[in-house]
Amino acid sequence: MSKTQYHIYVIELRKKVFTENAKFRAANPQFNGVLECLYVGMTSKTPKERFLQHKTGYRNAKGYKLSSNIVEKYGSYLRPSLYNHIKPLATRAEALKMEKALALQLRKKRYAVWFN
């Protein structure tokens, strides 16, 4: 049985992402410019390791890019206060479900949010 644990994390993005990225803007019609722009993700690494992968344009051994273009270009820093309450998850499926749930919850609070 796998001992892999999955972590949910949140990265604050520079607000320029909202004006410069049409897909991001279209995904966040509720955004009023008051709160921050965020990226919600899940990883089997630590959130800090994953953030560094995003910022450096990380590619795996097969050459596939594993970093988000949005985070690579606009990512500022991790926002632990928005995800520390979420315990590590046992399966990738659980983590993907939690990633989406957190992203939609943050959108309801009027953050602008990107997730996969």
N, CA, C and O atoms as a GROMACS GRO file, in nm:
protein
  464
    1MET      N    1   0.083  -0.119   0.000
    1MET     CA    2   0.000   0.000   0.000
    1MET      C    3   0.088   0.126   0.000
    1MET      O    4   0.189   0.131   0.070
    2SER      N    5   0.049   0.224  -0.077
    2SER     CA    6   0.127   0.347  -0.092
    2SER      C    7   0.121   0.434   0.032
    2SER      O    8   0.016   0.449   0.096
    3LYS      N    9   0.235   0.492   0.066
    3LYS     CA   10   0.242   0.583   0.180
    3LYS      C   11   0.238   0.729   0.134
    3LYS      O   12   0.254   0.820   0.214
    4THR      N   13   0.217   0.750   0.004
    4THR     CA   14   0.214   0.885  -0.050
    4THR      C   15   0.100   0.964   0.013
    4THR      O   16  -0.012   0.914   0.026
    5GLN      N   17   0.130   1.085   0.051
    5GLN     CA   18   0.028   1.176   0.102
    5GLN      C   19   0.022   1.295   0.008
    5GLN      O   20   0.123   1.340  -0.046
    6TYR      N   21  -0.098   1.346  -0.010
    6TYR     CA   22  -0.119   1.460  -0.098
    6TYR      C   23  -0.156   1.583  -0.016
    6TYR      O   24  -0.236   1.575   0.077
    7HIS      N   25  -0.097   1.695  -0.053
    7HIS     CA   26  -0.119   1.821   0.017
    7HIS      C   27  -0.189   1.919  -0.075
    7HIS      O   28  -0.161   1.924  -0.195
    8ILE      N   29  -0.280   1.995  -0.018
    8ILE     CA   30  -0.345   2.103  -0.091
    8ILE      C   31  -0.265   2.230  -0.057
    8ILE      O   32  -0.221   2.247   0.056
    9TYR      N   33  -0.247   2.318  -0.157
    9TYR     CA   34  -0.174   2.442  -0.130
    9TYR      C   35  -0.237   2.556  -0.208
    9TYR      O   36  -0.309   2.535  -0.305
   10VAL      N   37  -0.210   2.678  -0.162
   10VAL     CA   38  -0.262   2.799  -0.227
   10VAL      C   39  -0.146   2.895  -0.247
   10VAL      O   40  -0.067   2.921  -0.157
   11ILE      N   41  -0.138   2.948  -0.369
   11ILE     CA   42  -0.034   3.045  -0.404
   11ILE      C   43  -0.102   3.177  -0.441
   11ILE      O   44  -0.197   3.179  -0.518
   12GLU      N   45  -0.052   3.286  -0.384
   12GLU     CA   46  -0.104   3.416  -0.423
   12GLU      C   47  -0.038   3.457  -0.554
   12GLU      O   48   0.083   3.442  -0.573
   13LEU      N   49  -0.121   3.509  -0.645
   13LEU     CA   50  -0.074   3.555  -0.776
   13LEU      C   51  -0.078   3.707  -0.780
   13LEU      O   52  -0.160   3.770  -0.714
   14ARG      N   53   0.013   3.765  -0.859
   14ARG     CA   54   0.008   3.910  -0.878
   14ARG      C   55  -0.122   3.945  -0.952
   14ARG      O   56  -0.165   3.871  -1.040
   15LYS      N   57  -0.182   4.056  -0.916
   15LYS     CA   58  -0.312   4.093  -0.975
   15LYS      C   59  -0.306   4.118  -1.126
   15LYS      O   60  -0.409   4.120  -1.193
   16LYS      N   61  -0.186   4.137  -1.178
   16LYS     CA   62  -0.171   4.154  -1.324
   16LYS      C   63  -0.229   4.036  -1.400
   16LYS      O   64  -0.269   4.050  -1.516
   17VAL      N   65  -0.235   3.917  -1.336
   17VAL     CA   66  -0.289   3.798  -1.403
   17VAL      C   67  -0.432   3.824  -1.447
   17VAL      O   68  -0.475   3.774  -1.551
   18PHE      N   69  -0.508   3.902  -1.369
   18PHE     CA   70  -0.648   3.926  -1.403
   18PHE      C   71  -0.661   4.014  -1.528
   18PHE      O   72  -0.750   3.992  -1.610
   19THR      N   73  -0.574   4.112  -1.542
   19THR     CA   74  -0.584   4.200  -1.659
   19THR      C   75  -0.514   4.142  -1.782
   19THR      O   76  -0.555   4.169  -1.894
   20GLU      N   77  -0.410   4.061  -1.760
   20GLU     CA   78  -0.332   4.010  -1.873
   20GLU      C   79  -0.375   3.874  -1.925
   20GLU      O   80  -0.339   3.837  -2.038
   21ASN      N   81  -0.450   3.796  -1.847
   21ASN     CA   82  -0.483   3.660  -1.888
   21ASN      C   83  -0.635   3.645  -1.905
   21ASN      O   84  -0.710   3.642  -1.807
   22ALA      N   85  -0.678   3.636  -2.031
   22ALA     CA   86  -0.822   3.631  -2.062
   22ALA      C   87  -0.890   3.507  -2.004
   22ALA      O   88  -1.004   3.515  -1.957
   23LYS      N   89  -0.822   3.392  -2.006
   23LYS     CA   90  -0.883   3.270  -1.950
   23LYS      C   91  -0.904   3.284  -1.800
   23LYS      O   92  -1.008   3.243  -1.748
   24PHE      N   93  -0.806   3.341  -1.732
   24PHE     CA   94  -0.818   3.362  -1.587
   24PHE      C   95  -0.935   3.457  -1.559
   24PHE      O   96  -1.015   3.431  -1.469
   25ARG      N   97  -0.944   3.564  -1.634
   25ARG     CA   98  -1.051   3.663  -1.617
   25ARG      C   99  -1.188   3.598  -1.642
   25ARG      O  100  -1.282   3.620  -1.566
   26ALA      N  101  -1.198   3.519  -1.748
   26ALA     CA  102  -1.325   3.454  -1.783
   26ALA      C  103  -1.368   3.354  -1.676
   26ALA      O  104  -1.488   3.334  -1.655
   27ALA      N  105  -1.272   3.290  -1.609
   27ALA     CA  106  -1.303   3.190  -1.506
   27ALA      C  107  -1.348   3.255  -1.374
   27ALA      O  108  -1.395   3.187  -1.284
   28ASN      N  109  -1.332   3.387  -1.364
   28ASN     CA  110  -1.360   3.456  -1.238
   28ASN      C  111  -1.448   3.579  -1.254
   28ASN      O  112  -1.408   3.689  -1.218
   29PRO      N  113  -1.570   3.560  -1.309
   29PRO     CA  114  -1.658   3.677  -1.329
   29PRO      C  115  -1.703   3.741  -1.197
   29PRO      O  116  -1.746   3.857  -1.196
   30GLN      N  117  -1.693   3.667  -1.086
   30GLN     CA  118  -1.734   3.718  -0.955
   30GLN      C  119  -1.633   3.812  -0.893
   30GLN      O  120  -1.663   3.879  -0.794
   31PHE      N  121  -1.512   3.818  -0.949
   31PHE     CA  122  -1.402   3.894  -0.888
   31PHE      C  123  -1.427   4.044  -0.899
   31PHE      O  124  -1.456   4.096  -1.007
   32ASN      N  125  -1.415   4.114  -0.784
   32ASN     CA  126  -1.439   4.259  -0.784
   32ASN      C  127  -1.312   4.341  -0.764
   32ASN      O  128  -1.319   4.463  -0.749
   33GLY      N  129  -1.196   4.274  -0.763
   33GLY     CA  130  -1.069   4.346  -0.751
   33GLY      C  131  -1.026   4.376  -0.609
   33GLY      O  132  -0.917   4.430  -0.588
   34VAL      N  133  -1.108   4.342  -0.510
   34VAL     CA  134  -1.076   4.375  -0.371
   34VAL      C  135  -0.981   4.271  -0.311
   34VAL      O  136  -0.878   4.306  -0.254
   35LEU      N  137  -1.016   4.143  -0.322
   35LEU     CA  138  -0.934   4.037  -0.265
   35LEU      C  139  -0.823   3.996  -0.363
   35LEU      O  140  -0.806   4.059  -0.468
   36GLU      N  141  -0.748   3.891  -0.328
   36GLU     CA  142  -0.633   3.851  -0.409
   36GLU      C  143  -0.670   3.752  -0.519
   36GLU      O  144  -0.779   3.694  -0.520
   37CYS      N  145  -0.576   3.736  -0.611
   37CYS     CA  146  -0.583   3.633  -0.713
   37CYS      C  147  -0.502   3.514  -0.660
   37CYS      O  148  -0.393   3.532  -0.607
   38LEU      N  149  -0.558   3.393  -0.674
   38LEU     CA  150  -0.497   3.275  -0.613
   38LEU      C  151  -0.489   3.159  -0.711
   38LEU      O  152  -0.564   3.152  -0.808
   39TYR      N  153  -0.396   3.068  -0.684
   39TYR     CA  154  -0.386   2.940  -0.753
   39TYR      C  155  -0.399   2.832  -0.647
   39TYR      O  156  -0.328   2.835  -0.546
   40VAL      N  157  -0.489   2.737  -0.668
   40VAL     CA  158  -0.505   2.625  -0.575
   40VAL      C  159  -0.456   2.499  -0.645
   40VAL      O  160  -0.494   2.471  -0.759
   41GLY      N  161  -0.372   2.423  -0.577
   41GLY     CA  162  -0.320   2.300  -0.635
   41GLY      C  163  -0.309   2.190  -0.532
   41GLY      O  164  -0.335   2.210  -0.413
   42MET      N  165  -0.270   2.072  -0.580
   42MET     CA  166  -0.244   1.960  -0.489
   42MET      C  167  -0.114   1.894  -0.534
   42MET      O  168  -0.079   1.898  -0.652
   43THR      N  169  -0.044   1.834  -0.437
   43THR     CA  170   0.087   1.777  -0.467
   43THR      C  171   0.123   1.666  -0.370
   43THR      O  172   0.072   1.660  -0.258
   44SER      N  173   0.212   1.577  -0.415
   44SER     CA  174   0.266   1.475  -0.324
   44SER      C  175   0.395   1.526  -0.261
   44SER      O  176   0.454   1.458  -0.176
   45LYS      N  177   0.440   1.643  -0.302
   45LYS     CA  178   0.559   1.708  -0.244
   45LYS      C  179   0.513   1.798  -0.129
   45LYS      O  180   0.395   1.800  -0.095
   46THR      N  181   0.605   1.873  -0.071
   46THR     CA  182   0.562   1.975   0.024
   46THR      C  183   0.514   2.095  -0.059
   46THR      O  184   0.559   2.113  -0.172
   47PRO      N  185   0.425   2.176  -0.005
   47PRO     CA  186   0.381   2.294  -0.080
   47PRO      C  187   0.499   2.383  -0.122
   47PRO      O  188   0.498   2.439  -0.231
   48LYS      N  189   0.599   2.395  -0.034
   48LYS     CA  190   0.716   2.478  -0.067
   48LYS      C  191   0.793   2.422  -0.187
   48LYS      O  192   0.830   2.496  -0.278
   49GLU      N  193   0.816   2.289  -0.188
   49GLU     CA  194   0.884   2.226  -0.302
   49GLU      C  195   0.805   2.246  -0.431
   49GLU      O  196   0.862   2.276  -0.536
   50ARG      N  197   0.673   2.230  -0.422
   50ARG     CA  198   0.588   2.243  -0.542
   50ARG      C  199   0.590   2.386  -0.593
   50ARG      O  200   0.593   2.408  -0.714
   51PHE      N  201   0.586   2.484  -0.502
   51PHE     CA  202   0.592   2.625  -0.543
   51PHE      C  203   0.721   2.652  -0.620
   51PHE      O  204   0.719   2.719  -0.723
   52LEU      N  205   0.833   2.600  -0.569
   52LEU     CA  206   0.961   2.618  -0.638
   52LEU      C  207   0.960   2.553  -0.776
   52LEU      O  208   1.017   2.608  -0.871
   53GLN      N  209   0.896   2.437  -0.789
   53GLN     CA  210   0.885   2.372  -0.921
   53GLN      C  211   0.809   2.462  -1.017
   53GLN      O  212   0.849   2.478  -1.132
   54HIS      N  213   0.698   2.521  -0.970
   54HIS     CA  214   0.619   2.610  -1.056
   54HIS      C  215   0.704   2.729  -1.101
   54HIS      O  216   0.706   2.763  -1.219
   55LYS      N  217   0.774   2.792  -1.008
   55LYS     CA  218   0.848   2.914  -1.039
   55LYS      C  219   0.968   2.890  -1.130
   55LYS      O  220   1.012   2.982  -1.200
   56THR      N  221   1.021   2.767  -1.130
   56THR     CA  222   1.139   2.738  -1.213
   56THR      C  223   1.104   2.668  -1.344
   56THR      O  224   1.194   2.630  -1.420
   57GLY      N  225   0.973   2.649  -1.372
   57GLY     CA  226   0.934   2.583  -1.497
   57GLY      C  227   0.973   2.437  -1.502
   57GLY      O  228   1.012   2.387  -1.607
   58TYR      N  229   0.964   2.368  -1.390
   58TYR     CA  230   1.010   2.230  -1.374
   58TYR      C  231   0.955   2.135  -1.481
   58TYR      O  232   0.837   2.139  -1.516
   59ARG      N  233   1.045   2.050  -1.532
   59ARG     CA  234   1.007   1.942  -1.625
   59ARG      C  235   1.051   1.810  -1.563
   59ARG      O  236   1.155   1.802  -1.498
   60ASN      N  237   0.970   1.705  -1.583
   60ASN     CA  238   1.006   1.575  -1.527
   60ASN      C  239   1.111   1.507  -1.615
   60ASN      O  240   1.156   1.564  -1.714
   61ALA      N  241   1.151   1.386  -1.578
   61ALA     CA  242   1.257   1.314  -1.650
   61ALA      C  243   1.223   1.291  -1.797
   61ALA      O  244   1.313   1.281  -1.880
   62LYS      N  245   1.095   1.282  -1.829
   62LYS     CA  246   1.053   1.261  -1.968
   62LYS      C  247   1.039   1.392  -2.045
   62LYS      O  248   1.008   1.392  -2.164
   63GLY      N  249   1.063   1.502  -1.976
   63GLY     CA  250   1.059   1.632  -2.043
   63GLY      C  251   0.924   1.701  -2.039
   63GLY      O  252   0.907   1.807  -2.101
   64TYR      N  253   0.827   1.644  -1.969
   64TYR     CA  254   0.696   1.707  -1.959
   64TYR      C  255   0.700   1.821  -1.857
   64TYR      O  256   0.752   1.806  -1.747
   65LYS      N  257   0.645   1.934  -1.897
   65LYS     CA  258   0.641   2.048  -1.807
   65LYS      C  259   0.534   2.024  -1.700
   65LYS      O  260   0.418   2.000  -1.732
   66LEU      N  261   0.575   2.029  -1.575
   66LEU     CA  262   0.483   2.004  -1.464
   66LEU      C  263   0.445   2.132  -1.390
   66LEU      O  264   0.373   2.128  -1.291
   67SER      N  265   0.493   2.244  -1.438
   67SER     CA  266   0.461   2.369  -1.370
   67SER      C  267   0.349   2.441  -1.444
   67SER      O  268   0.332   2.427  -1.565
   68SER      N  269   0.273   2.519  -1.368
   68SER     CA  270   0.166   2.599  -1.425
   68SER      C  271   0.224   2.728  -1.481
   68SER      O  272   0.300   2.797  -1.414
   69ASN      N  273   0.188   2.760  -1.607
   69ASN     CA  274   0.235   2.885  -1.667
   69ASN      C  275   0.190   3.006  -1.585
   69ASN      O  276   0.264   3.103  -1.571
   70ILE      N  277   0.068   2.999  -1.532
   70ILE     CA  278   0.016   3.111  -1.454
   70ILE      C  279   0.099   3.133  -1.328
   70ILE      O  280   0.131   3.247  -1.294
   71VAL      N  281   0.135   3.025  -1.259
   71VAL     CA  282   0.216   3.041  -1.138
   71VAL      C  283   0.359   3.082  -1.174
   71VAL      O  284   0.419   3.166  -1.107
   72GLU      N  285   0.412   3.024  -1.280
   72GLU     CA  286   0.549   3.058  -1.322
   72GLU      C  287   0.560   3.208  -1.348
   72GLU      O  288   0.658   3.270  -1.309
   73LYS      N  289   0.460   3.265  -1.414
   73LYS     CA  290   0.464   3.406  -1.452
   73LYS      C  291   0.416   3.501  -1.341
   73LYS      O  292   0.473   3.608  -1.322
   74TYR      N  293   0.310   3.461  -1.267
   74TYR     CA  294   0.246   3.554  -1.173
   74TYR      C  295   0.255   3.514  -1.026
   74TYR      O  296   0.214   3.591  -0.940
   75GLY      N  297   0.306   3.395  -0.995
   75GLY     CA  298   0.309   3.348  -0.857
   75GLY      C  299   0.397   3.434  -0.768
   75GLY      O  300   0.510   3.467  -0.804
   76SER      N  301   0.344   3.470  -0.651
   76SER     CA  302   0.420   3.553  -0.556
   76SER      C  303   0.470   3.471  -0.437
   76SER      O  304   0.590   3.466  -0.411
   77TYR      N  305   0.378   3.408  -0.367
   77TYR     CA  306   0.418   3.330  -0.248
   77TYR      C  307   0.303   3.240  -0.205
   77TYR      O  308   0.188   3.256  -0.248
   78LEU      N  309   0.338   3.145  -0.118
   78LEU     CA  310   0.238   3.054  -0.062
   78LEU      C  311   0.151   3.129   0.040
   78LEU      O  312   0.196   3.223   0.105
   79ARG      N  313   0.025   3.084   0.051
   79ARG     CA  314  -0.069   3.142   0.149
   79ARG      C  315  -0.115   3.033   0.246
   79ARG      O  316  -0.230   2.989   0.239
   80PRO      N  317  -0.028   2.989   0.338
   80PRO     CA  318  -0.060   2.878   0.429
   80PRO      C  319  -0.188   2.899   0.510
   80PRO      O  320  -0.257   2.802   0.544
   81SER      N  321  -0.221   3.023   0.542
   81SER     CA  322  -0.342   3.047   0.622
   81SER      C  323  -0.469   3.001   0.550
   81SER      O  324  -0.572   2.980   0.614
   82LEU      N  325  -0.461   2.986   0.418
   82LEU     CA  326  -0.578   2.942   0.341
   82LEU      C  327  -0.584   2.791   0.321
   82LEU      O  328  -0.684   2.739   0.272
   83TYR      N  329  -0.476   2.718   0.360
   83TYR     CA  330  -0.478   2.572   0.340
   83TYR      C  331  -0.428   2.490   0.458
   83TYR      O  332  -0.443   2.368   0.456
   84ASN      N  333  -0.369   2.551   0.559
   84ASN     CA  334  -0.314   2.475   0.671
   84ASN      C  335  -0.417   2.391   0.746
   84ASN      O  336  -0.381   2.293   0.812
   85HIS      N  337  -0.543   2.428   0.738
   85HIS     CA  338  -0.648   2.353   0.808
   85HIS      C  339  -0.681   2.220   0.738
   85HIS      O  340  -0.753   2.138   0.795
   86ILE      N  341  -0.630   2.200   0.617
   86ILE     CA  342  -0.660   2.077   0.542
   86ILE      C  343  -0.551   1.974   0.567
   86ILE      O  344  -0.434   1.996   0.536
   87LYS      N  345  -0.589   1.862   0.623
   87LYS     CA  346  -0.495   1.754   0.653
   87LYS      C  347  -0.449   1.687   0.524
   87LYS      O  348  -0.521   1.690   0.424
   88PRO      N  349  -0.328   1.626   0.523
   88PRO     CA  350  -0.283   1.552   0.404
   88PRO      C  351  -0.384   1.442   0.370
   88PRO      O  352  -0.446   1.383   0.458
   89LEU      N  353  -0.399   1.418   0.241
   89LEU     CA  354  -0.498   1.320   0.192
   89LEU      C  355  -0.427   1.195   0.142
   89LEU      O  356  -0.313   1.202   0.096
   90ALA      N  357  -0.495   1.083   0.150
   90ALA     CA  358  -0.434   0.953   0.120
   90ALA      C  359  -0.431   0.919  -0.029
   90ALA      O  360  -0.343   0.846  -0.074
   91THR      N  361  -0.527   0.972  -0.107
   91THR     CA  362  -0.531   0.935  -0.249
   91THR      C  363  -0.533   1.059  -0.338
   91THR      O  364  -0.574   1.167  -0.296
   92ARG      N  365  -0.487   1.039  -0.460
   92ARG     CA  366  -0.487   1.148  -0.558
   92ARG      C  367  -0.630   1.194  -0.586
   92ARG      O  368  -0.655   1.314  -0.599
   93ALA      N  369  -0.723   1.100  -0.594
   93ALA     CA  370  -0.864   1.133  -0.621
   93ALA      C  371  -0.921   1.222  -0.511
   93ALA      O  372  -0.991   1.319  -0.540
   94GLU      N  373  -0.892   1.189  -0.385
   94GLU     CA  374  -0.938   1.272  -0.272
   94GLU      C  375  -0.878   1.412  -0.282
   94GLU      O  376  -0.946   1.512  -0.258
   95ALA      N  377  -0.750   1.417  -0.317
   95ALA     CA  378  -0.681   1.546  -0.325
   95ALA      C  379  -0.739   1.633  -0.437
   95ALA      O  380  -0.757   1.753  -0.419
   96LEU      N  381  -0.768   1.572  -0.551
   96LEU     CA  382  -0.827   1.648  -0.662
   96LEU      C  383  -0.964   1.702  -0.624
   96LEU      O  384  -0.999   1.815  -0.658
   97LYS      N  385  -1.041   1.621  -0.553
   97LYS     CA  386  -1.174   1.663  -0.508
   97LYS      C  387  -1.162   1.780  -0.409
   97LYS      O  388  -1.238   1.876  -0.417
   98MET      N  389  -1.067   1.770  -0.316
   98MET     CA  390  -1.047   1.875  -0.217
   98MET      C  391  -0.993   2.003  -0.282
   98MET      O  392  -1.032   2.113  -0.244
   99GLU      N  393  -0.904   1.988  -0.380
   99GLU     CA  394  -0.850   2.104  -0.453
   99GLU      C  395  -0.965   2.183  -0.515
   99GLU      O  396  -0.972   2.305  -0.501
  100LYS      N  397  -1.054   2.113  -0.583
  100LYS     CA  398  -1.168   2.179  -0.648
  100LYS      C  399  -1.261   2.242  -0.544
  100LYS      O  400  -1.306   2.355  -0.562
  101ALA      N  401  -1.289   2.170  -0.436
  101ALA     CA  402  -1.378   2.222  -0.332
  101ALA      C  403  -1.322   2.350  -0.271
  101ALA      O  404  -1.396   2.447  -0.251
  102LEU      N  405  -1.192   2.352  -0.240
  102LEU     CA  406  -1.131   2.471  -0.182
  102LEU      C  407  -1.133   2.587  -0.282
  102LEU      O  408  -1.165   2.700  -0.245
  103ALA      N  409  -1.101   2.559  -0.408
  103ALA     CA  410  -1.100   2.664  -0.510
  103ALA      C  411  -1.239   2.727  -0.523
  103ALA      O  412  -1.251   2.850  -0.529
  104LEU      N  413  -1.342   2.645  -0.528
  104LEU     CA  414  -1.479   2.698  -0.542
  104LEU      C  415  -1.523   2.774  -0.417
  104LEU      O  416  -1.596   2.873  -0.426
  105GLN      N  417  -1.479   2.726  -0.300
  105GLN     CA  418  -1.509   2.794  -0.175
  105GLN      C  419  -1.445   2.933  -0.173
  105GLN      O  420  -1.507   3.030  -0.130
  106LEU      N  421  -1.321   2.942  -0.219
  106LEU     CA  422  -1.251   3.071  -0.224
  106LEU      C  423  -1.315   3.165  -0.327
  106LEU      O  424  -1.324   3.286  -0.304
  107ARG      N  425  -1.361   3.109  -0.439
  107ARG     CA  426  -1.431   3.191  -0.538
  107ARG      C  427  -1.559   3.249  -0.479
  107ARG      O  428  -1.593   3.365  -0.504
  108LYS      N  429  -1.630   3.169  -0.400
  108LYS     CA  430  -1.754   3.217  -0.336
  108LYS      C  431  -1.725   3.335  -0.245
  108LYS      O  432  -1.810   3.422  -0.226
  109LYS      N  433  -1.604   3.337  -0.188
  109LYS     CA  434  -1.563   3.449  -0.100
  109LYS      C  435  -1.512   3.567  -0.182
  109LYS      O  436  -1.467   3.667  -0.126
  110ARG      N  437  -1.519   3.555  -0.314
  110ARG     CA  438  -1.484   3.661  -0.411
  110ARG      C  439  -1.335   3.677  -0.438
  110ARG      O  440  -1.291   3.782  -0.486
  111TYR      N  441  -1.258   3.572  -0.408
  111TYR     CA  442  -1.120   3.569  -0.458
  111TYR      C  443  -1.128   3.532  -0.606
  111TYR      O  444  -1.226   3.471  -0.650
  112ALA      N  445  -1.025   3.567  -0.682
  112ALA     CA  446  -1.012   3.516  -0.819
  112ALA      C  447  -0.921   3.394  -0.809
  112ALA      O  448  -0.810   3.405  -0.759
  113VAL      N  449  -0.969   3.277  -0.857
  113VAL     CA  450  -0.899   3.152  -0.834
  113VAL      C  451  -0.878   3.074  -0.962
  113VAL      O  452  -0.968   3.064  -1.045
  114TRP      N  453  -0.757   3.017  -0.978
  114TRP     CA  454  -0.726   2.925  -1.087
  114TRP      C  455  -0.691   2.790  -1.027
  114TRP      O  456  -0.616   2.783  -0.930
  115PHE      N  457  -0.745   2.684  -1.084
  115PHE     CA  458  -0.710   2.547  -1.043
  115PHE      C  459  -0.728   2.458  -1.164
  115PHE      O  460  -0.789   2.499  -1.263
  116ASN      N  461  -0.675   2.335  -1.157
  116ASN     CA  462  -0.684   2.246  -1.273
  116ASN      C  463  -0.800   2.151  -1.261
  116ASN      O  464  -0.822   2.068  -1.350
   0.00000   0.00000   0.00000
